[in-house]
Amino acid sequence: MWQPTQIMMNGELMPFADASLHPMSLAVTYAATVFEGIRAYHVPETGQFAMFRMDEHIRRLQVGMKVMRFDQTYEIDYMRDCLTRLLKANEPDADVYFRLLVYIEGTGLLASTGPVGFTAAAMPRSKPKFADTGMGLGVSSWQRLSDNASPPRIKSTANYFNARLAVHQAKADGYDGALMLTPDGKVAEAPIACFFMVRDGKLITPDCSSNILESITRDTIITRYRELTGNVVEERAIDRSELYFAEEAFLCGTGQEILPVTSIDKLPVGSGEIGPMTRQMSEDYFGIVRGTVADHPEWRTMIG
Ligand SMILES: Cc1ncc(COP(=O)(O)O)c(C=O)c1O
């Protein structure tokens, strides 16, 4: 597997191992950081890379910077150029996962708004565990943080403290992963991915007011489901007990891609096998991101 040699800080390329940030920066002391994970899929036939829905990722990042009241922002064209330079500098020969972090790199008091800096890394990423086998989720006793406390809609590193609590509890309890509920007991999302389930043949996902990240993969699934089946995904509140009526379930996200869920709380989801709708949406998703399904060329920024 290829390894990253170069990393980018504030637009400058440097050896991967040389990146550094002061421990007294607000990024570290107060988690004053927003970030994105973006994938670029290798197209072996042409040697190009298809960066998936890059503009949407940068737009979400820009809103995060605004909410965090950073005194500087970065334009989409500039970030596209930076990520392109970074990818080329690393000469990958397989899929790439970008981490793009924007933060307050200065030291200062809690309310400081700058100086702002960014780091972009391009890394290999192997296929997520459980992609082929499906995973068993446990409903977490840690609540998903709520919109009026630490908004999950903003992809801030601070929110991943909550996510880590749930992941570690799930592991300690013998599950492959966690599913989190809102403070009023509705299904929210997994620590690093959104949730879909099938009931009575219909695809359902928690609505955007269920304390979720407004996931770009979730939007891709919603759009493609409508285009493929002519039906609309039900975006609505899901009670915990409704989970046990699911015929199928899966998680989705840029990093996790599509992960089938075969049990919840040690109860089988449907037959306990990966179901046909999950397989169909997964197959279509990989076709779309890699460009073997030609639809939505606007979602793929070609590099190289
Ligand atoms: C909490 C959370 N929900 C959902 C997602 C999926 O979001 P996206 O599809 O935009 O990558 C992620 C992944 O980054 C996440 O961290």
The ligand as a Gaussian input file, in Angstrom:
#p B3LYP/6-31G(d) Opt

LIG

0 1
 C      -20.824000      11.674000      13.075000
 C      -20.800000      11.400000      11.608000
 N      -21.957000      11.187000      10.974000
 C      -21.990000      10.949000       9.651000
 C      -20.838000      10.910000       8.903000
 C      -20.905000      10.732000       7.422000
 O      -20.745000      11.985000       6.809000
 P      -20.250000      12.128000       5.321000
 O      -21.111000      11.226000       4.511000
 O      -20.467000      13.548000       4.960000
 O      -18.843000      11.706000       5.300000
 C      -19.616000      11.098000       9.519000
 C      -18.386000      11.025000       8.744000
 O      -17.622000      11.847000       8.616000
 C      -19.589000      11.374000      10.904000
 O      -18.428000      11.587000      11.538000

